[in-house]
Amino acid sequence: MPPRRDSFSGSLVGQCLGDALGFPVEGYMADVCRQYVAGILRSGRAGAVGRPPFAFGQYTDDSQLARELLISFRERGKFDPGDYALRIAALFSEERVVGRGAATEAAAARLAAGVPWEEAGTPPPAAGNGSAMRAGPAGLLFHDDPQGLIRAAVDQGRITHRDSRCSAGAVCIAGAVALCVQGGAIEPGSFLARLREWAGSVDGSMADALRDLTEWIRLPPAEAVVLIGRAGREGEPEKEGMGITPFVIGSVLWSLYAFLRSPGDYWETICMAISGGGDTDTTAAMAGAVSGAHLGLDAIPPLLSRRLTDRGTWGYDELVELAEQCFKMRASG
């Protein structure tokens, strides 16, 4: 089935809006985030709260870097990790990044110093979600080419993160977007089985966690968030109430949980992603990229999405135009 045009724009705008909605409570404990969801998002007051010094609508590095991947594709006519690496380095060097991650910033500094992109990534055991948070566009561009998708997701990710868990997390998010672009009903078991197959070719621990998620998806959020937050971190001290950390396995799983609990409702997906607490801008960005790819642009609240901005640039109209240009390029071969 050919992709819908609005899957591309839906995924990019869906990611940016999820990011912007999660940004005001990024790093907050889970109970604070649940209060924000109940008292702000579900009460019709979304858009009234930003994160000083930014007003509502500002998205962070999660979506800035996803956008840059699509810009690179548009300019180069193909996925070019070398060009994308230069764009990552420039974003940091020019101080345009909002909410930078330590591993990504360190890799960007190495890139700016001339280290080849294949060698610049932060090595294990650093396993944050910086490579997964920006992987949605790889799913758009390689939605009908699983092997190409895996290569692109891994390559764009290892520019900054060389841990195989990070690579597998990027494959999960890109793969989820690709499955949504292909259309059809979402059945959690088969959806996760396909992601497990693809991610398992990169890292076994992510595949094991996806197998567990097949069972956890049936649990209520209060139970699921505890298990997902511990996933892949057995034996480490527990930080009760801190929510979903930037660790790649838990944050990717929580984003997928949020989507698969309500695949027909973008707003519910975002509220669920943020209610987990912790790294809320990233979990909501990843969940939003997947949900937007599945439901399309019209499912995303227009009064909020039209307020998207990156310090006064790259707002709604520019994001939609970029996504549609990439859709046309991809559709024409």
Secondary structure by P-SEA (a helix, b strand, c coil): cccccaaaaaaaaaaaaaaaaacccccccaaaaaaaaacccccccccccccccccccccccaaaaaaaaaaaaaaaccccaaaaaaaaaaaaaacccccccaaaaaaaaaaaacccccccccccccccccccccaaaaaaaacccaaaaaaaaaaaaacccccaaaaaaaaaaaaaaaaaaacccccaaaaaaaaaaaaaaccaaaaaaaaaaaaaccccaaaaaaaaaaccccccccccccccccccaaaaaaaaaaaaaccccaaaaaaaaaacccaaaaaaaaaaaaaaaacccccccaaaaaaccccccccaaaaaaaaaaaaaaaaac
